[in-house]
Amino acid sequence: MALDSSSLRDLARELGVGTDYWGWDGIRRDVSDGTLVAVLRALGHEIGEDADLERVRRERERSRWLRTLPPVVVVREDAEVTVPVQVEDGTAVSVEAVLEDGSRRPLAQTEDNTPPVEIDGRRRGRARFAVPAGLPLGWHRLVARTTQGEEACDLVVTPRRVTVHEQLGARRALGVQAQLYSVRSARSWGIGDLGDARDLAAILGHRHGADFLLVNPLHASDPAPPVEPSPYLPVTRRFTSALYVRVEDIPEYLDLPAAARERVARARAEVAPLNERADTIERDRILACKNRALAEVFAVPLTAGRRALFDAYRAREGQGLEDFALWSAILERRATYTDEQLAALSDPRSPAVAAAREELADRVSFHAWVQWQLDQQMATAQAAATESGMRIGLMHDLAVGVTQQGADKWRLGDILAQGVGVGAPADQYNQQGQNWDQPPWRPDRLAEAGYRPWRDMLRSLMRHAGALRIDHVLGLFRLWWIPEGNSAADGAYVFYDHDAMIGILALEAQRSGTLVIGEDLGTFEPWVRDYLSDRGILGTSILWFEYDAEGGPLDPAAYRRLCLASVNTHDLPPTAGYLAGDHVALRHELGLLERPLEQELAADEAARERVLDVLRAEGLLAPGAGVEDTVIALHRHLARTPSLLLGVSLVDCVGERRIQNQPGTDEEYPNWRIPLADPEGRAVSVDDIATDARTARLLSTVRESLAEG
């Protein structure tokens, strides 16, 4: 039976699914009925005929009336809200807030004239209670009591605004943006690690006056080869990739027996020559060697004090760590399992998984131990950053999502949607759209879980961070869901409770003292930036993409103050390559353009020249200036903005030209595998940064320009 399109679209909107959207070109487009049906299926609603539309509505209404309290209540500290409470009609009910410190606050009942309803032969009534403004920040509990017993849910009181950035005062902050894996030293194992992050932060802070070091997402990848190269496609966003551990910095390394130390040295010798290569990062070889070395160090007994610290770490991270470690232990043995065994192990609640937890206890401890080492080395890197003079320190990066076959998909179960992937509709830079194939949060199930998976992830990321960048922060408002089998352009926006998501982000940031930056580029509704700013979340401005109302380059004075401004981003070539149009030529080679190459090159050059003409008019750029002088002039121009944070890409500091990531590609281009190199193609090491003249010229110029402003 054919579905009534109008009724289908009404239901989709009720469930938080957009039935149309505005494209980057200003044209409104309708979402197809087939896509809406597939998205609703991913939200747990099978729609085959018109009768299903009313059935879904009835089931949702029934569920609301049978629940005593909402699954979670998220409020702002300065706002009073009322909470509906459903009970057997005529039954007396009282509600109190039990605060984190154990104190109790009875809530006052307010008027609610909703008529009772009959559900499953029972009459249910609704009362309403007021949660007052002014409760302390934190994760509290609401407890409802009737003669039938108690029901409870989380009550999360969030700050009106994150105020961490105010600690910077009037002096704006200069920082460096780096893809950590690409920045090696003579001490690396072929890939930049947390030891390199520690040294790089110290050098940038003390030698070059930087206030922060923004690194790519350090989220965990597979525990054994093959490894997904993209840091934006992790298996979990809560824990860290073993690739970033510095083996020699583990305290137990010093206690290795001579034979074991020799085996570790041999493992490192296999990959140490990669530090000198400028063509590619070989993650698979590196991880295999690091895993061998880590096994040797893990075998060294912990002292009583170190054992206590390890146990404390495991207790703090709780079931989330234990499940991730178990998933890692199972995955590294995947080749030994039959298809039937793998199927049984796919459900973390199955008896097979319970048995594996016992059987693989030692490997579970190993993977938990690796995460402990990473946590400690993260703390050391942040301490070195602040000790070197950085006012912020490490700025971590939170990816949009995780892989379809990763640890989070396994352990979080139906909190992540099935049968869809996250992406983006077409825009001027990706005219075919993008499908990142990442399972999104299900808004309803995330709320049912009290937003605790979101909270726990934020806490782990913020523990040793001076700042956190949220990639595609618009995903906290809505995400582009693409059903399996559809093209990237054939999706729909699914909306989230942004007040709850951003409120919890604000709470965890305020408590941990973490400055938060949202990457708010792309297609979005204008009010979103105002909302984020009002909550104390900084935005992002990329010089090439900032335009005024007439479509010309935005005047520096018109930039936002609460933002991180930079000349480029990891999805663009370094400025030297951008000035040459490398990104257009590459997209042409990969078949990603919809217009002829000549038209794209001409349009790109015209857009660049409009910006460079402004620099010439400002007296920052002389006629015939070379590439390095142009890069410096662009950053001097950016320093004239009021933006609180100014980021300089490390690739621009050293003159690198190659792009790290070409959106819209997979294996067509070596994304995320380009080591840091100079204009002549020679690898640039962490130690080189301390004395590199080009780096010093750019950073000192920006620093002086900020001081002048």
C-alpha positions in Angstrom: 0.0 0.0 0.0 1.4 3.4 -0.9 2.2 5.8 1.9 0.5 9.2 2.2 3.5 11.5 1.7 2.1 14.3 3.7 1.4 12.1 6.7 4.8 10.5 6.4 6.5 13.9 6.4 4.4 15.1 9.4 5.6 12.1 11.4 9.2 12.5 10.4 9.2 16.1 11.6 7.6 15.0 14.9 10.5 12.5 15.3 13.1 15.2 14.7 13.8 14.3 11.0 14.1 17.2 8.5 11.9 16.7 5.4 13.7 19.4 3.5 16.9 21.4 3.7 18.7 24.4 2.2 21.7 23.6 0.1 24.9 25.5 0.0 23.7 27.2 -3.2 20.6 28.7 -1.5 18.2 26.2 -3.1 15.7 24.4 -0.9 15.5 20.7 -1.5 13.0 18.1 -0.4 14.0 14.8 1.1 12.6 11.8 -0.8 9.9 9.6 0.9 12.2 6.6 0.5 15.0 8.3 2.4 12.5 9.3 5.2 11.3 5.7 5.5 14.9 4.5 5.8 15.9 7.1 8.3 12.8 6.4 10.4 13.7 2.7 10.3 17.1 3.6 11.7 15.3 5.4 14.5 13.5 2.1 15.3 10.2 2.7 13.4 9.2 0.4 10.6 6.9 2.2 8.2 5.3 0.2 5.5 1.8 1.6 5.2 -0.3 4.4 6.5 -1.5 2.5 9.5 2.1 2.3 10.7 2.2 6.1 11.0 -0.6 6.2 13.6 0.8 3.1 15.3 4.1 4.9 15.9 2.4 7.9 17.4 0.3 5.7 19.7 3.4 3.8 20.9 5.3 7.0 21.6 2.3 8.4 23.5 1.9 5.2 25.5 5.5 5.1 26.4 5.4 8.7 27.7 2.4 8.0 30.0 3.8 4.7 31.4 7.1 6.4 32.4 7.0 8.1 35.8 9.9 10.5 35.1 11.7 11.5 31.9 14.9 9.5 31.2 17.0 12.5 32.1 16.4 16.2 32.9 19.1 18.7 31.7 18.6 22.3 32.9 20.6 25.5 32.9 21.6 26.9 36.3 19.7 30.2 35.7 16.4 28.7 34.4 13.5 27.2 36.3 11.8 24.3 34.5 8.9 22.1 35.3 9.1 18.3 35.0 6.1 16.1 34.1 5.5 13.1 36.4 3.1 10.4 35.4 1.5 8.2 38.1 -1.6 6.1 38.6 -4.5 8.5 38.6 -5.3 9.8 42.1 -2.0 8.6 43.6 -0.1 11.1 45.7 3.5 11.8 44.6 6.4 13.8 45.9 9.6 14.7 44.1 13.0 15.8 45.4 16.4 16.6 44.0 19.2 14.6 45.6 22.3 16.6 45.0 25.9 15.3 44.4 26.8 16.2 48.0 24.0 14.1 49.3 21.8 17.0 50.3 18.1 16.9 49.4 15.8 19.6 47.9 12.1 19.0 47.9 10.5 20.2 44.7 7.2 22.2 44.7 4.3 20.9 42.7 2.8 23.2 40.1 -0.4 23.2 38.3 -1.0 20.8 35.4 -4.5 20.3 34.1 -3.7 17.5 31.6 -6.7 15.1 31.7 -5.9 11.5 32.8 -5.7 8.9 30.0 -6.3 5.1 30.0 -3.3 3.0 29.1 -3.6 -0.8 29.1 -6.7 -0.6 31.2 -5.1 1.7 33.8 -5.8 5.4 34.3 -2.7 7.4 34.4 -2.5 11.0 35.6 0.1 13.7 35.3 1.5 16.0 37.9 4.2 18.6 37.4 7.1 19.7 39.6 9.3 22.8 39.4 13.1 22.5 39.4 14.2 25.9 40.7 16.9 28.0 39.2 20.1 28.3 41.2 20.8 24.7 42.0 24.6 23.9 42.0 26.2 22.6 38.9 26.5 18.9 38.6 25.0 15.4 38.1 22.2 15.1 40.6 19.2 12.8 40.8 15.5 13.4 40.7 13.5 11.0 42.9 9.8 10.5 42.7 8.0 8.7 45.5 4.5 7.1 45.6 2.9 4.4 47.6 4.1 2.0 44.9 7.8 2.9 45.5 10.5 5.1 44.0 11.6 6.1 40.5 14.6 8.2 39.7 16.5 9.8 36.8 19.5 12.1 36.4 19.1 15.8 36.9 22.0 17.6 35.2 22.5 21.3 36.1 24.6 23.0 33.5 26.3 26.4 33.4 24.6 29.2 31.6 27.9 29.9 30.0 31.5 28.4 29.9 33.8 31.1 31.3 37.2 29.3 30.9 38.2 31.6 28.0 37.9 34.6 30.3 41.1 33.4 32.1 43.1 34.5 29.1 42.2 38.2 29.8 42.7 40.8 27.2 45.9 39.2 25.7 45.0 37.0 22.7 46.5 33.6 22.3 48.8 32.3 19.6 48.9 28.6 18.9 50.2 26.0 16.4 48.1 23.4 14.6 49.8 20.1 13.9 49.0 16.6 12.7 51.0 14.9 15.5 51.6 11.6 13.7 53.4 13.5 10.9 55.9 15.2 13.3 58.7 12.8 14.2 62.0 13.0 16.1 65.1 10.9 16.3 63.4 9.2 19.3 60.2 8.3 17.4 59.1 4.9 16.1 58.4 6.3 12.6 55.3 8.2 13.8 54.8 11.3 16.0 53.8 10.2 19.5 53.1 11.7 22.9 56.8 12.1 23.6 57.0 14.2 20.5 53.9 16.1 21.6 55.6 16.9 24.9 58.8 18.1 23.3 57.0 20.0 20.5 54.8 21.8 23.0 57.8 22.7 25.1 59.7 24.1 22.1 56.7 26.0 20.8 55.9 27.4 24.2 59.3 28.5 25.3 61.2 29.2 22.0 58.3 30.6 20.0 55.8 32.0 22.5 52.9 29.8 21.6 49.9 29.4 24.0 48.5 26.2 22.6 49.3 23.2 20.4 46.3 21.8 18.5 46.8 18.2 17.6 44.7 15.9 15.4 42.3 13.4 17.1 44.3 10.9 19.0 41.4 8.5 19.3 42.0 4.7 19.3 42.4 2.7 16.1 42.4 -1.0 15.8 44.7 -2.7 18.3 46.5 -4.6 15.6 47.2 -4.1 11.9 45.6 -3.2 9.5 45.1 0.3 10.9 42.7 2.9 9.5 44.9 5.9 8.7 42.3 8.6 9.2 42.3 10.0 12.8 38.7 11.0 12.1 37.6 7.4 11.7 38.5 5.9 15.1 37.1 2.7 16.7 36.2 4.8 19.8 36.4 8.5 20.7 36.9 7.9 24.4 40.3 6.2 24.4 43.6 6.7 22.7 45.5 4.9 19.9 48.5 2.8 21.0 50.4 4.3 18.1 51.0 7.4 20.2 52.6 5.7 23.2 56.4 6.4 23.7 57.6 2.9 24.8 60.8 4.2 26.4 58.9 6.7 28.6 57.0 3.9 30.4 58.6 3.6 33.9 58.8 -0.2 33.7 61.0 0.1 30.6 63.9 0.9 32.9 63.4 -2.4 34.7 63.5 -4.6 31.6 65.9 -7.5 31.7 68.8 -7.3 29.2 67.3 -9.8 26.8 63.9 -8.1 26.8 65.6 -4.7 26.3 67.4 -6.1 23.3 64.1 -7.4 21.8 62.6 -3.9 22.3 65.6 -2.3 20.6 65.3 -4.7 17.7 61.6 -3.8 17.3 62.4 -0.1 17.2 65.3 -0.6 14.8 62.8 -2.0 12.3 60.9 1.3 12.1 63.4 3.9 13.2 64.6 4.6 9.6 61.0 5.7 8.8 61.7 8.8 10.8 63.9 10.1 7.9 61.3 9.3 5.2 59.2 12.1 3.9 56.9 10.1 1.5 54.6 8.2 3.8 53.6 7.1 7.3 53.5 3.3 7.7 51.1 2.7 10.5 50.8 -1.0 10.1 54.5 -1.7 10.5 54.9 0.7 13.3 52.0 -0.7 15.4 53.2 -4.3 14.9 56.6 -3.3 16.3 55.2 -1.2 19.1 52.9 -4.1 20.2 55.8 -6.4 20.4 57.7 -3.9 22.5 54.7 -3.1 24.7 54.3 -6.8 25.5 57.9 -7.0 26.8 57.3 -4.0 29.1 53.9 -5.2 30.2 55.7 -8.4 31.5 57.7 -6.3 34.0 56.0 -6.6 37.4 54.5 -3.4 38.8 55.6 -2.1 42.2 53.0 -1.8 44.8 52.6 1.9 44.3 52.4 1.6 40.5 49.9 -1.3 40.9 47.7 1.0 43.1 47.8 3.7 40.4 46.9 1.3 37.7 44.0 -0.1 39.7 42.9 3.5 40.5 42.9 4.2 36.7 40.8 1.2 35.9 38.3 2.0 38.7 38.0 5.6 37.4 37.4 4.6 33.8 35.1 1.8 34.9 33.1 -0.5 32.6 33.8 1.6 29.5 37.5 0.8 29.7 37.0 -2.8 30.5 34.7 -3.2 27.5 37.1 -1.4 25.2 40.0 -3.6 26.4 37.9 -6.8 25.9 36.9 -5.7 22.4 40.6 -5.1 21.7 41.5 -8.5 23.0 38.8 -10.2 21.0 39.7 -8.3 17.8 43.4 -9.2 17.9 42.4 -12.9 18.0 39.8 -12.6 15.2 41.7 -14.8 12.8 41.5 -17.7 15.3 37.7 -17.6 15.6 35.2 -19.4 13.3 32.3 -17.4 11.8 30.0 -18.9 14.4 32.2 -17.8 17.2 32.5 -14.3 15.8 28.7 -14.1 15.5 28.4 -15.1 19.2 31.0 -12.5 20.2 29.2 -9.7 18.3 26.8 -9.1 21.2 28.6 -7.8 24.3 25.8 -9.2 26.6 26.2 -12.7 25.3 27.4 -15.7 27.3 30.3 -16.1 24.7 31.5 -12.6 25.6 31.3 -13.3 29.3 33.4 -16.4 28.8 35.9 -14.4 26.7 36.2 -11.9 29.5 37.5 -14.6 31.7 39.6 -16.4 29.1 41.3 -13.2 27.8 41.7 -11.6 31.2 45.4 -11.1 30.8 45.0 -9.5 27.4 42.2 -7.3 28.8 44.6 -6.2 31.5 47.2 -5.5 28.8 45.0 -3.2 26.7 43.8 -1.4 29.9 47.5 -1.0 30.9 48.3 0.5 27.5 45.5 3.0 27.9 46.9 3.8 31.4 50.4 4.5 29.9 48.8 6.8 27.3 46.8 8.6 29.9 50.0 9.2 32.0 52.0 10.4 28.9 49.1 12.7 28.0 49.3 14.3 31.4 53.1 14.7 31.0 52.7 16.4 27.7 50.1 18.8 29.1 52.4 19.6 32.1 55.3 20.3 29.8 53.2 22.6 27.7 52.1 24.7 30.6 55.6 24.6 32.2 57.0 26.0 29.0 54.8 29.0 29.2 51.7 28.0 27.3 48.6 29.5 28.8 46.4 26.8 27.3 48.6 23.8 26.4 47.3 20.9 24.5 44.2 21.4 22.4 42.7 18.0 21.6 40.3 17.3 18.7 37.1 15.4 19.0 36.1 13.6 15.7 32.5 13.5 14.5 32.0 9.8 15.0 33.5 6.3 14.9 33.7 3.4 12.4 30.9 1.0 11.7 32.9 -2.0 13.0 34.6 -0.4 16.0 34.6 -0.7 19.8 32.0 1.9 20.3 29.6 0.3 17.8 30.1 -3.0 19.7 29.9 -1.8 23.3 27.3 1.0 22.9 24.8 -1.2 21.1 21.6 0.4 20.0 22.7 3.9 21.2 24.3 4.1 17.8 21.9 3.9 14.8 21.9 0.9 12.5 21.7 1.0 8.7 22.8 4.6 8.3 26.1 6.6 8.1 26.9 10.2 8.8 28.1 12.5 6.0 27.4 15.9 4.5 25.3 17.1 1.5 27.0 18.6 -1.5 28.8 21.9 -1.0 31.0 24.1 -3.1 34.1 22.1 -2.2 32.6 18.6 -2.3 30.0 18.8 -5.1 29.0 15.2 -4.8 28.5 15.3 -1.1 30.4 13.2 1.5 29.6 9.9 3.2 31.9 9.3 6.2 30.0 6.1 7.0 30.0 6.6 10.7 27.1 5.4 12.8 25.4 8.4 14.5 24.0 8.7 18.0 20.3 7.8 18.1 18.9 10.9 19.9 16.2 8.9 21.7 18.5 6.2 22.9 21.2 8.6 24.0 18.6 10.4 26.1 17.5 7.0 27.5 21.1 6.5 28.6 21.0 9.8 30.4 23.7 11.2 28.0 26.3 9.3 30.1 28.2 8.0 27.1 28.6 11.6 25.9 29.7 12.7 29.4 32.2 9.9 29.9 33.8 10.5 26.5 34.2 14.3 27.3 35.7 13.6 30.7 38.3 11.3 29.3 39.2 13.8 26.5 39.3 16.8 28.8 41.2 15.3 31.7 44.6 16.3 30.3 43.6 19.1 27.9 43.7 22.9 28.1 41.2 23.1 25.2 39.0 20.8 23.1 38.1 21.4 19.5 34.8 19.8 18.5 35.0 18.8 14.8 31.7 19.6 13.0 30.1 21.1 16.2 26.9 21.5 14.1 26.5 17.8 14.7 25.4 18.6 18.2 22.4 20.3 16.6 21.8 18.0 13.5 23.6 15.4 11.5 23.2 14.3 7.9 22.1 10.7 8.0 22.6 8.7 4.8 20.8 5.3 4.6 22.8 2.3 3.4 22.8 2.1 -0.4 22.0 5.8 -0.9 24.3 8.4 -2.4 25.8 11.0 -0.1 23.4 13.6 -1.5 20.4 11.4 -0.7 20.1 11.8 3.0 18.2 13.8 5.7 19.1 15.9 8.7 18.2 14.3 12.1 18.0 16.8 14.9 19.4 16.5 18.4 18.5 18.1 21.7 21.3 20.7 21.4 20.4 22.3 24.8 21.2 19.0 26.5 24.2 18.1 24.4 25.8 21.5 24.6 24.7 21.9 28.2 26.6 18.8 29.2 29.6 19.8 27.1 29.6 23.2 29.0 29.3 21.5 32.4 32.2 19.2 31.8 34.3 22.0 30.3 33.6 24.3 33.2 34.5 21.7 35.8 37.7 20.6 34.1 38.8 24.1 33.1 38.8 23.2 29.4 38.3 25.9 26.7 36.0 24.6 24.0 36.1 25.5 20.3 33.5 24.4 17.8 34.4 23.9 14.2 31.3 25.7 12.9 32.0 25.8 9.2 29.8 24.6 6.4 26.0 24.8 6.0 24.1 25.9 9.1 21.4 28.2 10.3 22.6 31.6 11.4 21.3 31.4 14.9 23.5 28.4 15.7 26.7 30.6 15.9 24.9 33.0 18.2 23.7 30.1 20.5 27.2 28.7 20.7 28.7 32.1 21.5 26.1 32.7 24.2 27.0 29.4 25.9 30.7 30.3 25.8 31.7 27.9 23.0 34.2 29.5 20.6 33.7 29.3 16.9 36.1 28.8 14.0 37.0 31.2 11.2 39.1 30.2 8.2 40.4 33.3 6.3 39.6 32.0 2.8 36.0 31.3 3.8 35.1 34.6 5.6 33.0 36.9 3.4 30.9 40.0 4.0 27.3 40.5 2.9 28.5 41.5 -0.6 30.6 38.4 -1.0 33.9 40.1 -0.6 36.6 39.2 1.9 35.5 40.0 5.4 37.1 43.0 7.0 39.4 41.9 9.9 37.6 44.1 12.4 34.3 42.2 11.5 35.6 38.8 12.7 34.2 37.3 15.8 36.1 37.7 19.0 35.1 34.3 20.4 36.7 32.2 17.8 39.8 30.4 16.7 41.0 32.1 13.5 43.4 30.5 11.1 44.5 30.8 7.5 43.8 27.2 6.6 42.6 23.8 7.9 43.7 20.2 7.5 41.1 19.7 4.7 43.0 22.3 2.6 46.5 22.2 1.3 49.2 24.2 3.3 49.0 27.8 2.3 51.9 27.4 -0.2 49.9 24.7 -2.0 46.6 26.6 -1.7 48.2 29.7 -3.4 49.2 27.6 -6.3 45.7 26.0 -6.7 47.0 22.5 -5.8 43.6 21.6 -4.3 41.8 22.2 -7.6 44.3 20.3 -9.6 44.1 17.4 -7.2 40.3 17.3 -7.2 40.4 17.3 -11.0 42.8 14.4 -11.1 40.5 12.5 -8.7 37.3 13.2 -10.7 35.7 15.3 -8.0 34.9 18.4 -10.0 31.6 19.1 -11.7 32.9 22.0 -13.8 35.8 21.9 -16.3 39.2 22.4 -14.8 39.8 25.7 -16.4 36.6 27.2 -14.9 37.5 25.9 -11.4 41.0 27.2 -11.6 39.9 30.6 -12.8 37.2 30.8 -10.1 39.7 29.7 -7.4 42.3 32.2 -8.5 39.8 35.0 -8.6 38.7 34.2 -5.0 42.3 34.1 -3.8 43.2 37.4 -5.6 40.3 39.2 -3.9 41.9 38.3 -0.6 45.4 39.2 -1.7 44.2 42.5 -3.1 43.0 43.4 0.4 46.5 42.6 1.8 48.0 44.8 -0.9 45.7 47.6 0.0 46.6 47.2 3.7 50.3 47.6 2.8 51.0 44.0 4.0 51.9 42.5 0.6 54.3 44.0 -1.9 53.8 43.4 -5.7 55.6 40.3 -6.8 56.0 39.0 -3.2 57.2 35.4 -2.9 55.4 32.5 -1.3 56.9 32.9 2.2 56.2 36.6 2.3 52.6 36.0 1.2 52.1 33.4 3.9 53.5 35.9 6.5 51.2 38.7 5.1 48.1 36.5 5.4 48.9 35.8 9.0 49.6 39.5 9.7 46.2 40.3 8.2 44.6 37.7 10.4 46.3 39.1 13.5 44.4 42.4 12.9 41.1 40.6 13.7 39.8 40.6 17.3 39.7 36.8 17.4 40.7 35.5 20.8 42.7 32.6 19.4 44.9 32.6 16.3 46.2 29.3 15.0 49.2 28.9 12.7 49.5 25.6 10.9 52.9 23.8 11.4 52.9 23.0 7.7 52.9 26.8 7.0 55.8 27.3 9.5 58.1 24.9 7.6 56.9 25.5 4.0 55.2 22.2 3.4 53.0 22.1 0.3 51.2 18.8 0.3 47.7 18.4 1.6 47.1 15.9 4.4 43.5 15.0 3.5 41.5 15.3 0.3 37.8 15.1 1.3 35.7 12.8 -0.8 38.5 10.2 -1.3 39.6 7.0 0.4 42.5 5.2 -1.3 42.6 7.5 -4.3 45.0 9.7 -2.3 47.3 8.9 0.6 45.2 10.8 3.2 46.6 11.2 6.7 49.9 9.6 5.7 52.0 12.6 4.7 55.1 13.3 7.0 56.0 16.9 7.8 58.6 18.1 5.2 60.2 21.4 4.0 59.8 22.9 0.5 62.6 20.6 -0.8 60.8 17.5 0.4 63.2 16.8 3.4 61.6 15.5 6.6 61.3 18.1 9.4 61.8 16.8 12.9 60.6 18.0 16.2 64.1 19.2 17.1 64.3 21.1 13.9 61.4 23.3 15.0 63.5 24.8 17.8 66.0 26.3 15.4 64.1 26.5 12.1 64.5 30.0 10.7 61.3 29.9 8.6 59.3 28.8 11.6 60.8 31.6 13.8 60.1 34.3 11.2 56.4 33.4 10.8 55.7 32.8 14.5 57.6 35.9 15.7 55.8 38.1 13.1 52.4 36.8 14.3 53.4 37.2 17.9 54.5 40.8 17.3 51.4 41.6 15.3 49.2 40.4 18.1 51.1 42.5 20.6 50.6 45.6 18.4 46.9 44.9 18.1 
